């Protein structure tokens, strides 16, 4: 979960692969809240909705109220990213009932406020805001201050709204929570565009788009792209070449594999498990349209062979 909140979706995905392997070995058939929330943040509707439905059924069968609230929360995130505000509002209202877990409830409330504000239901948003501010005041964290300011901005007007938006970007910019910062830039930019301040809007929306693109939050990124286009800026969709570029981590692993190192040897060098190396190699093979390590010699372009590898991966 922490990797998701930090916007490190590659690590979150790799950890999900390991979690799934452990569940297979142990026979644990419970759904993964992390995999579900990750799919929602990335914005994969088919995958996310399937996971949400499966986790909901499992939670109901086991009488797991918290698991069900996690599913509603993920649904709210997914639908806000896609701009489906009525669906997001309904899911967030259910998720916000997770009183036994204040963090889940507070996270759901911020989704509820955004959905209500964008859907034109200020009254429902105002009630959720009062609940959220009571929770975040107790927490006293940068996350709480930033989320509180962003939520107040969504329900405010004029100079007051701008002051809260600026505060939200400032507060969240001091945290490592990249998805939350990107979303603050996004809603600020959306507000500025509706105020006919196109130049200012482009600055915020470009910051949001670049952040979402960097972490792989595709649905929120597309929402930012549409807003940028509405300001008159030309923003091309990510084409196949952009999507298929290897990340620095993947290039490093590909180089080591090309040079003959085994998964275990690569894992030892990078402080990750052999299974995580295997997961990265599967992604690399797909991107390069190859099926084996032997083909890496011809598949890696000269630029990627000569580039110095990035910093070692963090331990997972």
Secondary structure, DSSP 8 states (H G I E B T S, - for coil): -HHHHTT-HHHHHHHHHHHHHHHHHHT-----HHHHHHHHHHT-HHHHHHHHHHHHHHHHHHT-HHHHHHHHHHHHHHHHHHT-HHHHHHHHHHHTT-TT-HHHHHHHHHHHHHHHHHHT-HHHHHHHHHHHHHHHHHH--HHHHHHHHHHHHHT--HHHHHHHHHHHHHHHHTSS-HHHHHHHHHHHHHHHHHTT-HHHHHHHHHHHHHHHHHHT-HHHHHHHHHHHHHTT-------HHHHH---HHHHHHHHHHHTT--HHHHHHHHTS-HHHHHHHHHHHHHHHT--SGGGHHHHS-HHHHHS---------
